[in-house]
Amino acid sequence: MDQLAKYAQELDTYVRTDSFPLGIKVFKQEADIPAKAKRPLRDLQNRITICQGISMARRYGWTLAMGADDLSCPIALTAFGLEPVLPYYEEGTLACGMYVDSPEAGALTEADVPKFSPEESGTIVVGPYCRTACTSRKKVASATRSRTSCATKLSSQRPMRN
């Protein structure tokens, strides 16, 4: 059994999470994005926050692909290298009142946020770990409110690591 599929099975067997454990990857090329991935702007006719996308993947079991056009959150756009860092962000004004009490504290907070460089950025794909680990195999997946199980039948293909 492939290591990713084994981890997915062990998560289901021993942890039985209430939501789908997720796999997350950044894709540079649009052609590499899984064909069945939902695009928020295209498929939901709405831009969303990265937090909403992750929650949808966790709760509904969807695979979502989120690029600059799909995201509405300026903090995520900056952190994931999809937009340049603006003075409004660097000065701490964005965090002030929401996360901290002053622009000075906001500036320190925003400076401490890890950020992707433009070279590292791309389309963020998030989806259930089991489906990600088993994508190129024959599989039977069932989801209930409290758990996800994935039974696989090995094929000669390599597992997709996305």
QUIFEN-V985098 format. One record per backbone hydrogen bond with DSSP energy under -1.0 kcal/mol. NH is the residue of the N-H (numbers start at 1). CO is the residue of the C=O. Records with the same first field share a line. If there is no record, write none. Layout:
NH: CO / CO
//
This chain:
6: 2
7: 3
8: 4
9: 5
10: 6
11: 7
12: 8
13: 9
14: 10
15: 11
16: 11
20: 58
23: 127
25: 125
27: 123
32: 29
33: 30
37: 34
38: 63
43: 39
44: 40
46: 40
48: 70
53: 49
54: 50
55: 51
56: 52
57: 53
58: 54
59: 55
60: 56
61: 57
64: 126
65: 38
66: 124
70: 67
71: 67
72: 48
77: 73
78: 74
79: 75
80: 76
81: 78
82: 77
83: 77
90: 86
91: 87
92: 89
93: 88
94: 88
96: 92
97: 100
98: 95
99: 95
100: 95
106: 102
107: 103
108: 104
109: 105
110: 106
111: 107
112: 108
116: 79
121: 117
123: 27
124: 66
125: 25
126: 64
127: 23
129: 21
132: 128
133: 129
134: 130
137: 134
138: 153
140: 151
142: 149
144: 147
149: 142
151: 140
153: 138
//
